[in-house]
Amino acid sequence: MSANVARDLKPVDALEVQVLVDNVTDSLSTVPKGVTNEVGVLRRNGSLKVAAGEYRCCAHHGLSLIITARAGKDKHTLIFDAGPEAYTVTRNGALLKVPFADAGALVLSHGHWDHAGGLVEAVRQVVAANGGRAVECHVNPGMFVTRASLRHGGEVLLQKPVPSVRELTEAGATVVNAPEARLILDGMFYVSGEIPRVTPYERGLPGQVKRSGDGKSWEPDPLIMDERYVAAHVKGKGAVVFTACSHAGVINVLKDARNVCGDVPLWAVMGGFHLSGEKIEEIIPDTVKDMQSFGLKRIIPAHCTGWRAVHALANLYGDDVLVPSAVGRQFAFSADAIRSG
């Protein structure tokens, strides 16, 4: 079914990705063609008035990407996740001059606070900027369970819940709450369905639990089956896969994307690969090795990937392929934006 949906994904001439929220700030590292550091973005849009903290973006544990696709004269902008809280959305959004009015949809990748905490504010920003028109917000029912993490010693740390359908609706969203794969924004973006778990060493998030049906006890929830990814097809190049946390396993994400995209090759992957944390870092060698099978031309680790995994990726792939994400950084995906084919 997902492959039938993805088959009609419309090729686009170019993608531009503005990192609105990420764990890391890095304006000093050199970057290749097709990538602009935060300072370059701020100087270009007139936000960097003087060298001072109030004119720089704030890093925060979470992820939010503003993805704009262009096909001929048509243009569509998608907000993929919204970081951990409203503050980062409004502060960074103002500095980066994010075109909230252009956003035609929001997609939440999974039901965790560091991706959903700023979602209501993101909806409000879009509706305020576009003159009051409702904006689609894509979620699925599995995201709304009550979740917690088991800490050392077995104590339960409750996670802040995802904003409810009612909260999102009151903020101005038209909520699309369905589990199936779909195309959105005139077929320029593919939102995945449930991601098959087929890689033996990718076992999800250890210590993740959710409320049982009785509302009183907890049950294991390491697989986080509500997670979804987004993909777009850049004409003449291939599919760009956006994976926010990869609790499904980034190899599982890429395998599913390759399966549903059929004859369209995978060209790039961007997002959190969740290769940090106790009991997860042990799979870094297998993950890094298996990524080679996809022939990716650009790998952009973000958010929860972790420095050990980034280091391992850098050792294998080098600067021609690997370009880590950072808050404020802008990425261009088009036929001429990246120097390597």
C-alpha positions in Angstrom: 0.0 0.0 0.0 2.8 2.5 0.9 4.6 1.7 -2.3 1.4 2.5 -4.3 1.2 5.9 -2.5 4.9 6.7 -3.0 4.8 5.8 -6.7 2.9 9.0 -7.3 5.3 11.3 -5.5 5.9 14.3 -7.6 9.5 15.1 -8.6 10.6 18.6 -7.6 13.3 20.8 -9.0 14.8 21.8 -5.6 14.4 21.5 -1.9 15.6 24.0 0.7 15.8 23.0 4.4 16.1 25.6 7.2 17.0 24.1 10.5 14.8 25.9 13.0 15.6 23.7 16.1 18.5 21.4 16.7 20.7 20.4 19.7 23.9 21.9 18.3 25.0 25.4 17.3 28.0 25.6 14.9 28.6 28.7 12.8 32.4 28.3 12.5 32.9 25.1 10.7 33.4 25.3 7.0 30.6 23.8 4.9 30.4 22.6 1.3 28.5 24.0 -1.6 24.7 23.9 -1.0 25.1 24.5 2.7 24.9 27.9 4.5 25.9 28.4 8.1 23.6 30.2 10.6 25.7 33.4 10.4 25.4 33.5 6.7 21.6 33.1 6.9 21.3 35.8 9.5 23.5 38.2 7.6 21.6 37.6 4.4 18.2 38.3 5.9 19.4 41.3 8.0 18.9 39.8 11.4 22.6 39.9 12.5 22.8 43.6 13.5 25.8 43.3 15.8 27.8 40.4 17.3 25.7 39.6 20.3 23.8 36.7 21.8 20.4 38.2 21.2 21.0 38.1 17.5 21.9 34.4 17.4 19.8 31.3 17.4 19.3 29.1 20.4 20.2 25.4 20.4 17.7 23.2 22.2 17.2 19.4 22.6 14.9 18.7 19.8 14.4 19.1 16.1 12.4 21.2 13.7 12.9 21.6 10.0 11.3 24.0 7.5 11.3 22.2 4.2 10.5 24.1 1.0 10.0 22.2 -2.3 9.9 23.9 -5.7 8.6 22.4 -9.0 8.4 24.9 -11.8 6.4 27.9 -10.5 4.9 25.8 -7.7 6.2 26.0 -4.2 5.2 24.3 -1.0 6.6 24.6 2.5 6.3 21.9 5.2 7.2 22.2 8.9 8.6 18.8 10.1 8.4 18.7 13.9 8.5 21.7 16.1 11.1 21.2 18.8 10.6 21.0 22.5 8.8 24.2 23.4 7.3 27.4 22.1 10.2 29.7 23.0 12.6 28.1 20.5 10.1 28.3 17.7 9.4 32.0 18.2 12.9 33.1 19.0 14.7 31.2 16.2 11.8 31.7 13.8 12.0 35.5 14.2 15.8 35.6 13.7 15.8 33.3 10.7 12.7 35.1 9.3 11.0 31.8 8.7 8.2 32.3 6.2 5.5 30.8 8.4 2.8 32.2 6.1 4.0 29.9 3.4 3.6 26.7 5.4 1.0 24.5 3.9 1.2 21.7 6.4 2.9 20.5 9.6 4.0 16.9 10.2 4.8 15.4 13.6 7.2 12.5 13.4 6.3 10.7 16.6 4.9 11.3 20.1 7.8 12.7 22.0 8.0 16.1 23.8 11.2 17.2 22.1 9.5 17.1 18.7 6.0 18.1 19.8 6.5 20.6 22.5 6.5 23.6 20.1 3.8 22.2 17.8 0.9 24.4 19.1 3.1 27.5 18.8 4.2 26.6 15.3 0.5 26.2 14.3 -0.2 29.7 15.9 2.7 31.3 14.0 1.5 29.9 10.7 -2.1 30.9 11.2 -1.2 34.4 12.5 1.1 34.9 9.5 -1.2 33.6 6.8 -4.2 35.8 7.7 -6.1 33.2 9.8 -6.4 30.3 7.5 -6.4 26.8 9.0 -3.3 24.7 8.3 -3.1 20.9 8.1 -1.3 19.1 10.9 -0.5 15.4 10.2 -0.3 13.0 13.2 -1.4 9.5 14.0 -3.4 8.0 16.9 -0.3 6.2 18.4 1.3 9.5 19.2 -1.2 10.4 21.9 -0.4 7.7 24.5 1.0 8.7 27.9 4.7 7.9 27.9 7.6 7.7 30.4 11.2 6.6 30.7 12.5 4.2 33.2 15.5 5.7 34.9 18.4 4.0 36.8 16.9 2.3 39.8 13.6 1.7 38.1 11.9 5.1 38.9 9.5 6.4 36.2 10.2 9.8 34.6 6.9 11.0 33.1 7.1 12.7 29.6 5.1 15.7 28.8 2.2 14.6 26.5 1.9 15.6 22.9 -0.6 18.4 22.4 -4.1 17.0 22.0 -6.2 17.1 18.8 -8.3 19.7 20.6 -5.4 21.9 21.5 -4.1 21.8 17.9 -7.5 22.5 16.5 -8.0 25.5 18.8 -4.7 26.9 17.7 -5.9 26.8 14.1 -5.0 23.4 12.7 -7.0 21.0 10.6 -5.8 17.8 12.2 -5.3 14.8 10.0 -5.1 12.0 12.5 -4.5 8.7 10.6 -1.9 6.0 10.5 -1.6 5.4 6.8 1.0 6.7 4.3 0.0 9.7 2.3 1.1 12.3 -0.2 0.6 15.9 0.9 1.1 19.4 -0.6 0.2 18.6 -4.2 2.1 15.3 -4.0 5.5 16.9 -3.3 5.9 15.2 0.0 5.5 11.6 1.1 4.5 10.9 4.8 5.3 7.3 5.6 3.1 4.8 7.2 4.2 2.4 9.9 7.9 1.6 9.5 8.6 -2.2 9.3 11.1 -3.4 11.9 13.3 -5.8 10.0 16.9 -5.1 11.1 17.7 -7.4 14.0 20.1 -5.1 15.9 17.7 -2.1 15.8 15.6 -2.7 18.9 14.2 0.7 19.6 14.5 2.9 22.7 15.5 1.0 25.9 13.5 1.9 29.0 10.6 3.5 27.1 7.2 2.7 28.6 3.6 3.7 28.1 0.4 3.6 30.1 -1.4 0.3 30.0 -5.1 0.1 29.0 -6.1 0.2 32.7 -4.6 3.7 33.0 -2.7 2.7 36.1 0.3 0.5 35.2 3.1 0.8 32.7 4.0 -1.5 29.8 7.2 -1.6 27.6 7.1 0.6 24.5 10.6 0.5 23.1 9.6 0.2 19.4 7.5 3.5 19.3 5.5 2.3 16.4 3.9 5.7 15.8 7.1 7.0 14.3 7.0 8.3 10.7 9.4 9.8 8.2 9.0 12.2 5.3 10.5 12.0 1.8 10.7 14.1 -1.3 12.0 13.3 -4.8 14.5 15.7 -6.3 14.4 15.5 -10.1 17.4 13.9 -11.6 18.9 13.0 -8.3 16.7 10.8 -6.1 14.8 10.7 -2.8 15.7 12.9 0.2 14.6 11.1 3.4 13.8 13.2 6.6 13.9 11.0 9.7 13.4 12.9 13.0 14.6 10.5 15.6 14.9 7.0 14.0 13.6 5.1 17.0 12.6 2.6 14.3 16.3 2.4 13.4 17.7 4.6 10.6 18.5 1.4 8.6 14.9 0.3 8.9 13.8 3.8 7.8 16.1 3.7 4.8 15.1 0.2 3.9 11.4 1.2 3.9 12.1 4.3 1.9 14.1 2.3 -0.7 11.2 -0.2 -0.9 8.4 2.4 -1.4 10.4 4.6 -3.7 11.0 1.8 -6.2 13.0 2.9 -9.1 13.9 6.3 -7.5 17.3 5.9 -5.7 17.9 7.3 -2.3 20.1 10.4 -2.5 20.2 11.9 1.0 19.1 11.3 4.6 18.7 14.0 7.2 17.6 13.9 10.8 18.2 12.3 14.1 19.7 8.8 13.9 19.4 8.1 17.7 22.7 6.4 18.0 23.5 7.9 21.4 22.7 6.6 24.9 23.4 3.5 26.9 22.6 0.2 25.1 22.2 2.1 21.8 25.8 3.2 21.1 26.8 -0.5 20.7 25.0 -0.6 17.3 27.0 2.3 15.8 29.5 0.0 13.9 26.7 -2.1 12.3 24.6 1.0 11.5 27.5 2.9 9.9 28.6 -0.1 7.9 25.1 -0.9 6.6 24.4 2.7 5.5 26.9 2.1 2.7 24.4 -0.2 1.0 22.1 2.7 0.1 24.6 4.7 -2.0 23.8 8.0 -0.3 25.3 11.2 -1.6 24.6 13.3 1.5 24.2 12.2 5.1 23.1 14.9 7.5 23.0 13.7 11.2 21.1 15.9 13.6 19.6 16.0 17.1 19.9 12.6 18.8 22.6 11.1 16.6 25.4 11.7 19.2 29.0 12.6 18.8 30.3 9.0 18.7 28.1 8.1 15.7 29.0 11.4 13.9 32.7 10.6 14.5 32.2 7.0 13.1 30.3 8.4 10.1 33.0 11.0 9.4 35.8 8.4 9.5 34.0 6.3 6.8 32.3 8.8 4.6 34.4 12.0 4.8 33.4 15.6 4.0 32.0 14.9 0.5 29.1 13.0 2.0 28.8 13.8 5.7 27.6 17.3 6.7 26.2 17.5 10.3 23.2 19.6 11.0 23.2 22.7 13.3 20.6 25.2 14.4 20.2 28.0 11.8 22.0 26.0 9.1 20.4 25.9 5.6 20.7 23.0 3.1 19.9 23.1 -0.6 19.1 20.0 -2.5 19.0 20.4 -6.2 20.7 19.3 -9.4 23.5 21.9 -9.0 23.5 22.6 -5.3 25.8 19.7 -4.3 29.0 19.2 -6.1 29.1 15.4 -5.9 26.6 13.5 -8.1 
